[in-house]
Amino acid sequence: MLNRVAVLSDIHGVLPALEAVLAEPDVSAADHIVLTGDITAGPQPTQVLDLLTSLGGRVLWISGNADRELLEYRRGQRDTIPDPIGPWAAEQLREDHLDLLTSLPPSLALPVNGLGKVLFCHATPRDDEEVVLVDSPLDRWQDVFSGLDTDVRTVVCGHTHMPFVRLAHGRLVINPGSVGMPYGRTGAHWALLGPGIDLRTTHYDPQTAAARINQDSFYPDITEWADYYLHARATDADALTAFAPHDGRDHSQ
């Protein structure tokens, strides 16, 4: 039974945000750091992967849809990636990075003190790009939980970049938010599990971080990218409006 687990999701290749979170004492002291996907698709993909791999077995990895897309692009299994930075990020990865992404599981389960058996995934337990939101209807949650082992009482997911905790059909659902591409408010968002649930925000200077990313990254539109995402220009309302049509809700009512 693990006492403390730090959950970092949707880092999206933003090294200054990742470094800020890793410097948190509670992250340093955690039994494990679980990455719930979308680790690489961003302006500093190789630097982020190299830092995380240097931490060894303390880090437990899960693949996200963006990681999968980068891998498929490099392996010639797709011609495009929906995220404009994706093709550029994919081309930066070394063969050892591609091998790592190939090895990542879609989910993992861990016993956590106070929470029991916790399932970690990227979007939902059955799909790496399915959308569920804090206000998704209960029947939607019942659908995405279908086939889940009954002893899983807590589900941790990412993908939508907005932190929340809610109860759905007796299961706690936790989204830690995004480390590198937050929607709604600035900072690097993550979660600390055990024995309770603590949604955290690590604040760092977005101006300084943007200047560093502009210097380190050769992505052609890096200035606009860094300004938009590090300053969280997309509001939570913007994000919910964009995601809502994809969570299965009936908009005719």
DAKARA-V339333 format. One record per run of one state. SS is the DSSP state (@ for helix, = for strand, . for the rest). FROM is the first residue (numbers start at 1). LEN is the number of residues. If there is no record, write none. Layout:
SS&FROM&LEN ; SS&FROM&LEN
//
This chain:
.&1&1 ; =&2&1 ; .&3&2 ; =&5&4 ; .&9&6 ; @&15&8 ; .&23&2 ; @&25&5 ; .&30&2 ; =&32&5 ; .&37&8 ; @&45&9 ; .&54&2 ; @&56&3 ; =&59&4 ; .&63&2 ; @&65&10 ; .&75&11 ; @&86&7 ; .&93&2 ; @&95&9 ; .&104&1 ; =&105&1 ; .&106&1 ; =&107&6 ; .&113&3 ; =&116&6 ; .&122&2 ; =&124&1 ; .&125&2 ; =&127&1 ; .&128&10 ; @&138&7 ; .&145&7 ; =&152&6 ; .&158&6 ; =&164&5 ; .&169&2 ; =&171&5 ; .&176&12 ; =&188&6 ; .&194&3 ; =&197&6 ; .&203&3 ; @&206&11 ; .&217&5 ; @&222&9 ; .&231&5 ; @&236&9 ; .&245&9
//
